[in-house]
Amino acid sequence: MISRWVWTGGGSPRMRRCTKPRWVGEKTGPNPTDRAKSGTKRHHLTDGAGIPLSVALTAANRPDKESIGALLDARIVRAPAHIEQHLCLDKGYDYADAEQAVRRRRYVPHIRRRGEERRACRRGTRARRWVVERATSWLNRCRKLLIRWEKKPQNYLALIHFAAAIVVWRGLVG
């Protein structure tokens, strides 16, 4: 096997050229909807009012069902043991292992099944999905989160946590 070595100049040792661009960080993967550019998914758990409770970060090419355990474990403030917790999930989590992970953490899952017809909401109520979309919009108000320029996932996750803290503060104050 012949390996290529590149002289970097200035008396430094010869090093093998890295095939991965230096701006690509961890927890990134080819985005299936954006011409396979590197991307990141932000998963967030919200309460009924849209206030973020926990945040998780994965690569864009990972299925949603793999991140549900990390998302539920990232929750800092837990409900008391005697209160029944309900969790509404979309069709991306309609798998047996995702439902089992939710039940293992003592939540009652409400998962929209794949192939299920869309139901009309009760009169005068909005769809529950709207609450999560509104929370995503609140997080996207922070322009630093729209494009991930940070290499380290810890730095990007810290920015997301800071933005979530701002959303919580606005919800309490205003």
PASEBA-1860 file (N, C-alpha, C; in nm, 3 decimals):
! residues 174
1> MISRWVWT> 0.084/-0.118/0.000/0.000/0.000/0.000/0.088/0.124/0.000 ~ 0.059/0.214/-0.088/0.135/0.338/-0.099/0.052/0.448/-0.036 ~ 0.111/0.517/0.061/0.040/0.629/0.124/0.102/0.759/0.078 ~ 0.020/0.859/0.067/0.067/0.990/0.023/0.099/1.076/0.144 ~ 0.214/1.136/0.142/0.254/1.227/0.248/0.270/1.364/0.186 ~ 0.228/1.464/0.259/0.234/1.600/0.207/0.328/1.682/0.295 ~ 0.418/1.754/0.232/0.509/1.839/0.307/0.436/1.968/0.340 ~ 0.428/1.998/0.471/0.356/2.119/0.513/0.449/2.238/0.525
9> GGGSPRMR> 0.579/2.219/0.509/0.675/2.328/0.509/0.715/2.372/0.648 ~ 0.816/2.457/0.655/0.858/2.517/0.780/0.918/2.422/0.880 ~ 0.977/2.314/0.839/1.042/2.223/0.930/0.948/2.133/1.007 ~ 0.820/2.137/0.978/0.727/2.050/1.049/0.732/1.911/0.988 ~ 0.697/1.808/1.066/0.703/1.672/1.013/0.599/1.650/0.904 ~ 0.626/1.551/0.821/0.531/1.519/0.716/0.408/1.452/0.776 ~ 0.293/1.492/0.729/0.168/1.438/0.782/0.078/1.395/0.667 ~ -0.004/1.295/0.695/-0.100/1.249/0.596/-0.212/1.352/0.584
17> RCTKPRWV> -0.253/1.378/0.463/-0.359/1.475/0.441/-0.492/1.420/0.492 ~ -0.562/1.500/0.563/-0.692/1.460/0.617/-0.799/1.476/0.509 ~ -0.884/1.377/0.492/-0.987/1.385/0.390/-1.111/1.458/0.439 ~ -1.124/1.471/0.570/-1.240/1.540/0.627/-1.209/1.689/0.639 ~ -1.296/1.774/0.592/-1.269/1.918/0.605/-1.256/1.958/0.751 ~ -1.172/2.054/0.778/-1.142/2.091/0.916/-1.259/2.160/0.984 ~ -1.355/2.212/0.908/-1.468/2.282/0.971/-1.581/2.188/1.009 ~ -1.569/2.061/0.975/-1.673/1.965/1.009/-1.650/1.914/1.149
25> GEKTGPNP> -1.748/1.929/1.237/-1.733/1.887/1.375/-1.799/1.753/1.401 ~ -1.803/1.716/1.529/-1.868/1.592/1.569/-2.019/1.613/1.569 ~ -2.091/1.503/1.574/-2.237/1.500/1.574/-2.293/1.570/1.451 ~ -2.224/1.556/1.340/-2.277/1.602/1.213/-2.280/1.483/1.119 ~ -2.371/1.487/1.026/-2.383/1.380/0.929/-2.447/1.433/0.804 ~ -2.446/1.357/0.696/-2.506/1.405/0.572/-2.655/1.426/0.588 ~ -2.701/1.545/0.559/-2.841/1.580/0.570/-2.917/1.517/0.454 ~ -3.017/1.433/0.479/-3.086/1.367/0.369/-3.174/1.460/0.286
33> TDRAKSGT> -3.203/1.579/0.336/-3.290/1.670/0.261/-3.215/1.786/0.198 ~ -3.085/1.796/0.217/-3.012/1.913/0.170/-2.886/1.872/0.097 ~ -2.897/1.793/-0.006/-2.788/1.751/-0.093/-2.671/1.692/-0.017 ~ -2.699/1.621/0.091/-2.600/1.549/0.173/-2.495/1.639/0.234 ~ -2.528/1.766/0.257/-2.438/1.853/0.332/-2.439/1.810/0.477 ~ -2.332/1.838/0.548/-2.327/1.803/0.690/-2.429/1.886/0.766 ~ -2.498/1.820/0.858/-2.600/1.891/0.933/-2.621/1.831/1.070 ~ -2.698/1.901/1.152/-2.725/1.862/1.289/-2.875/1.874/1.313
41> KRHHLTDG> -2.928/1.780/1.392/-3.068/1.786/1.434/-3.073/1.829/1.579 ~ -3.164/1.922/1.607/-3.190/1.961/1.746/-3.321/1.897/1.787 ~ -3.318/1.820/1.893/-3.439/1.760/1.949/-3.468/1.832/2.079 ~ -3.593/1.873/2.099/-3.625/1.936/2.225/-3.759/1.886/2.277 ~ -3.765/1.874/2.409/-3.884/1.829/2.481/-3.947/1.953/2.541 ~ -4.078/1.973/2.519/-4.146/2.091/2.571/-4.264/2.050/2.657 ~ -4.308/2.143/2.739/-4.430/2.119/2.815/-4.550/2.165/2.732 ~ -4.668/2.167/2.792/-4.789/2.202/2.718/-4.792/2.345/2.668
49> AGIPLSVA> -4.714/2.434/2.731/-4.710/2.574/2.691/-4.597/2.603/2.591 ~ -4.516/2.503/2.559/-4.407/2.521/2.464/-4.275/2.561/2.528 ~ -4.267/2.556/2.660/-4.143/2.589/2.730/-4.048/2.469/2.720 ~ -3.924/2.489/2.674/-3.832/2.376/2.659/-3.792/2.316/2.794 ~ -3.797/2.184/2.802/-3.758/2.112/2.923/-3.623/2.044/2.908 ~ -3.593/1.995/2.788/-3.462/1.934/2.763/-3.429/1.945/2.615 ~ -3.299/1.932/2.587/-3.249/1.946/2.450/-3.148/1.836/2.425 ~ -3.150/1.778/2.304/-3.051/1.679/2.263/-3.004/1.714/2.122
57> LTAANRPD> -2.886/1.668/2.088/-2.824/1.701/1.961/-2.778/1.572/1.893 ~ -2.815/1.553/1.766/-2.771/1.436/1.690/-2.730/1.479/1.550 ~ -2.668/1.386/1.477/-2.635/1.411/1.338/-2.763/1.410/1.255 ~ -2.759/1.476/1.141/-2.879/1.492/1.060/-2.926/1.360/0.999 ~ -2.838/1.265/0.982/-2.876/1.140/0.916/-2.920/1.032/1.014 ~ -2.932/1.062/1.142/-2.976/0.965/1.242/-3.127/0.969/1.253 ~ -3.193/0.853/1.264/-3.338/0.853/1.281/-3.379/0.909/1.417 ~ -3.498/0.965/1.423/-3.548/1.027/1.545/-3.559/0.928/1.660
65> KESIGALL> -3.593/0.805/1.628/-3.617/0.706/1.734/-3.494/0.678/1.818 ~ -3.374/0.701/1.765/-3.251/0.675/1.839/-3.222/0.781/1.945 ~ -3.283/0.897/1.933/-3.250/1.006/2.024/-3.350/1.023/2.138 ~ -3.458/0.947/2.140/-3.562/0.969/2.241/-3.511/0.938/2.381 ~ -3.429/0.837/2.398/-3.375/0.805/2.530/-3.285/0.915/2.583 ~ -3.196/0.966/2.497/-3.106/1.074/2.539/-3.184/1.202/2.569 ~ -3.290/1.225/2.493/-3.371/1.345/2.515/-3.443/1.339/2.649 ~ -3.500/1.225/2.682/-3.572/1.212/2.809/-3.476/1.209/2.927
73> DARIVRAP> -3.356/1.154/2.908/-3.257/1.152/3.014/-3.196/1.290/3.039 ~ -3.199/1.378/2.939/-3.140/1.511/2.952/-3.229/1.606/3.033 ~ -3.348/1.564/3.065/-3.439/1.650/3.142/-3.381/1.671/3.282 ~ -3.367/1.795/3.323/-3.304/1.827/3.451/-3.405/1.818/3.564 ~ -3.516/1.887/3.550/-3.619/1.887/3.655/-3.719/1.778/3.622 ~ -3.733/1.684/3.709/-3.824/1.571/3.687/-3.952/1.593/3.765 ~ -4.059/1.536/3.716/-4.188/1.543/3.784/-4.188/1.447/3.903 ~ -4.270/1.474/4.003/-4.279/1.379/4.115/-4.324/1.242/4.068
81> AHIEQHLC> -4.290/1.138/4.143/-4.316/1.000/4.101/-4.465/0.969/4.093 ~ -4.548/1.035/4.172/-4.690/1.002/4.174/-4.770/1.070/4.062 ~ -4.709/1.160/3.987/-4.777/1.228/3.877/-4.754/1.150/3.747 ~ -4.863/1.123/3.676/-4.854/1.051/3.550/-4.813/1.147/3.439 ~ -4.705/1.115/3.368/-4.652/1.199/3.262/-4.694/1.143/3.126 ~ -4.751/1.227/3.041/-4.790/1.189/2.906/-4.691/1.251/2.808 ~ -4.660/1.178/2.701/-4.564/1.223/2.602/-4.625/1.205/2.464 ~ -4.645/1.314/2.392/-4.702/1.310/2.256/-4.587/1.310/2.156
89> LDKGYDYA> -4.586/1.211/2.067/-4.479/1.196/1.969/-4.537/1.185/1.829 ~ -4.458/1.221/1.729/-4.505/1.213/1.592/-4.468/1.077/1.531 ~ -4.489/1.063/1.401/-4.470/0.934/1.335/-4.324/0.891/1.327 ~ -4.231/0.981/1.348/-4.089/0.945/1.345/-4.049/0.855/1.461 ~ -4.134/0.847/1.562/-4.104/0.765/1.680/-4.192/0.640/1.686 ~ -4.257/0.604/1.577/-4.347/0.489/1.575/-4.269/0.359/1.554 ~ -4.193/0.322/1.654/-4.118/0.197/1.654/-4.128/0.136/1.792 ~ -4.117/0.005/1.799/-4.134/-0.066/1.926/-4.025/-0.028/2.027
97> DAEQAVRR> -3.900/-0.013/1.979/-3.793/0.020/2.073/-3.805/0.163/2.126 ~ -3.856/0.256/2.046/-3.878/0.392/2.094/-3.990/0.395/2.198 ~ -4.097/0.322/2.171/-4.208/0.316/2.268/-4.163/0.250/2.398 ~ -4.080/0.149/2.388/-4.029/0.082/2.507/-3.938/0.175/2.587 ~ -3.856/0.255/2.519/-3.769/0.350/2.588/-3.851/0.456/2.662 ~ -3.963/0.497/2.602/-4.050/0.595/2.667/-4.117/0.534/2.789 ~ -4.167/0.413/2.777/-4.235/0.347/2.890/-4.136/0.315/3.003 ~ -4.011/0.283/2.969/-3.911/0.253/3.070/-3.883/0.375/3.157
105> RRYVPHIR> -3.903/0.494/3.103/-3.881/0.617/3.180/-4.010/0.669/3.242 ~ -4.111/0.583/3.255/-4.239/0.608/3.321/-4.320/0.721/3.257 ~ -4.325/0.723/3.125/-4.412/0.813/3.051/-4.521/0.730/2.985 ~ -4.636/0.792/2.963/-4.744/0.728/2.886/-4.731/0.782/2.743 ~ -4.691/0.697/2.647/-4.670/0.748/2.510/-4.801/0.763/2.433 ~ -4.810/0.872/2.359/-4.918/0.895/2.263/-4.849/0.917/2.129 ~ -4.838/0.809/2.052/-4.761/0.812/1.928/-4.856/0.804/1.810 ~ -4.844/0.898/1.719/-4.920/0.893/1.594/-4.862/0.781/1.510
113> RRGEERRA> -4.943/0.688/1.468/-4.897/0.570/1.394/-4.877/0.601/1.246 ~ -4.779/0.532/1.186/-4.757/0.548/1.042/-4.874/0.489/0.967 ~ -4.919/0.558/0.866/-5.032/0.512/0.787/-5.166/0.554/0.846 ~ -5.166/0.615/0.961/-5.290/0.658/1.025/-5.340/0.786/0.959 ~ -5.468/0.793/0.939/-5.527/0.911/0.877/-5.522/1.029/0.974 ~ -5.518/1.147/0.918/-5.515/1.267/1.001/-5.653/1.289/1.060 ~ -5.653/1.315/1.191/-5.780/1.340/1.259/-5.800/1.489/1.278 ~ -5.925/1.528/1.281/-5.956/1.668/1.308/-5.945/1.692/1.458
121> CRRGTRAR> -5.897/1.810/1.494/-5.886/1.845/1.635/-6.024/1.882/1.688 ~ -6.036/1.876/1.820/-6.162/1.918/1.880/-6.189/2.063/1.849 ~ -6.311/2.098/1.847/-6.348/2.234/1.812/-6.291/2.334/1.913 ~ -6.225/2.434/1.863/-6.169/2.536/1.949/-6.031/2.506/2.003 ~ -5.973/2.393/1.967/-5.838/2.362/2.014/-5.742/2.355/1.896 ~ -5.617/2.378/1.926/-5.515/2.367/1.823/-5.448/2.231/1.833 ~ -5.383/2.191/1.728/-5.311/2.064/1.730/-5.194/2.074/1.828 ~ -5.160/1.965/1.894/-5.050/1.965/1.990/-4.917/1.988/1.921
129> RWVVERAT> -4.908/1.949/1.797/-4.784/1.967/1.722/-4.749/2.115/1.711 ~ -4.849/2.200/1.710/-4.828/2.343/1.696/-4.744/2.398/1.811 ~ -4.759/2.342/1.929/-4.684/2.388/2.046/-4.535/2.365/2.025 ~ -4.499/2.250/1.971/-4.358/2.218/1.949/-4.301/2.304/1.837 ~ -4.379/2.325/1.731/-4.332/2.410/1.622/-4.310/2.553/1.669 ~ -4.395/2.601/1.759/-4.378/2.735/1.814/-4.250/2.743/1.897 ~ -4.221/2.638/1.975/-4.098/2.636/2.054/-3.975/2.636/1.963 ~ -3.981/2.562/1.852/-3.871/2.563/1.756/-3.852/2.703/1.698
137> SWLNRCRK> -3.962/2.771/1.670/-3.955/2.908/1.619/-3.892/3.001/1.721 ~ -3.927/2.984/1.849/-3.867/3.066/1.954/-3.716/3.044/1.962 ~ -3.672/2.919/1.947/-3.528/2.892/1.949/-3.459/2.949/1.825 ~ -3.528/2.949/1.712/-3.469/3.000/1.589/-3.460/3.152/1.586 ~ -3.520/3.219/1.683/-3.502/3.364/1.691/-3.358/3.400/1.721 ~ -3.288/3.308/1.784/-3.145/3.329/1.811/-3.070/3.293/1.683 ~ -3.021/3.394/1.614/-2.962/3.372/1.483/-2.838/3.285/1.487 ~ -2.772/3.280/1.599/-2.650/3.199/1.612/-2.681/3.050/1.596
145> LLIRWEKK> -2.806/3.009/1.620/-2.842/2.868/1.612/-2.882/2.823/1.472 ~ -2.913/2.916/1.384/-2.964/2.878/1.252/-2.860/2.802/1.170 ~ -2.738/2.848/1.169/-2.629/2.779/1.099/-2.526/2.741/1.204 ~ -2.489/2.615/1.206/-2.392/2.569/1.306/-2.251/2.594/1.255 ~ -2.182/2.689/1.318/-2.045/2.718/1.283/-1.947/2.657/1.382 ~ -1.995/2.611/1.496/-1.908/2.557/1.600/-1.862/2.416/1.562 ~ -1.736/2.387/1.586/-1.685/2.253/1.558/-1.725/2.155/1.666 ~ -1.715/2.197/1.790/-1.742/2.107/1.901/-1.891/2.103/1.933
153> PQNYLALI> -1.946/1.983/1.949/-2.088/1.975/1.980/-2.122/2.033/2.117 ~ -2.025/2.033/2.210/-2.051/2.088/2.343/-2.078/2.239/2.334 ~ -2.005/2.307/2.247/-2.026/2.452/2.233/-2.162/2.482/2.173 ~ -2.199/2.406/2.071/-2.330/2.428/2.007/-2.443/2.394/2.103 ~ -2.427/2.285/2.178/-2.528/2.247/2.276/-2.540/2.352/2.386 ~ -2.429/2.412/2.426/-2.433/2.519/2.526/-2.510/2.640/2.473 ~ -2.493/2.673/2.345/-2.569/2.783/2.286/-2.718/2.751/2.283 ~ -2.753/2.627/2.254/-2.894/2.587/2.252/-2.952/2.596/2.394
161> HFAAAIVV> -2.875/2.553/2.493/-2.922/2.562/2.632/-2.941/2.708/2.673 ~ -2.852/2.794/2.631/-2.864/2.936/2.662/-2.989/2.994/2.596 ~ -3.014/2.958/2.471/-3.134/3.006/2.402/-3.260/2.952/2.470 ~ -3.256/2.826/2.515/-3.371/2.770/2.586/-3.394/2.842/2.718 ~ -3.286/2.882/2.786/-3.301/2.958/2.910/-3.365/3.094/2.884 ~ -3.330/3.156/2.772/-3.392/3.283/2.736/-3.541/3.264/2.709 ~ -3.578/3.155/2.641/-3.719/3.127/2.614/-3.795/3.105/2.745 ~ -3.735/3.032/2.837/-3.800/3.009/2.967/-3.818/3.140/3.041
169> WRGLVG> -3.715/3.224/3.039/-3.722/3.354/3.108/-3.831/3.441/3.047 ~ -3.838/3.445/2.914/-3.945/3.523/2.849/-4.083/3.470/2.883 ~ -4.093/3.336/2.898/-4.222/3.278/2.934/-4.263/3.312/3.076 ~ -4.166/3.324/3.165/-4.197/3.358/3.304/-4.226/3.506/3.323 ~ -4.150/3.591/3.253/-4.163/3.735/3.271/-4.278/3.792/3.192 ~ -4.289/3.749/3.067/-4.383/3.816/2.980/-4.503/3.740/2.950
END
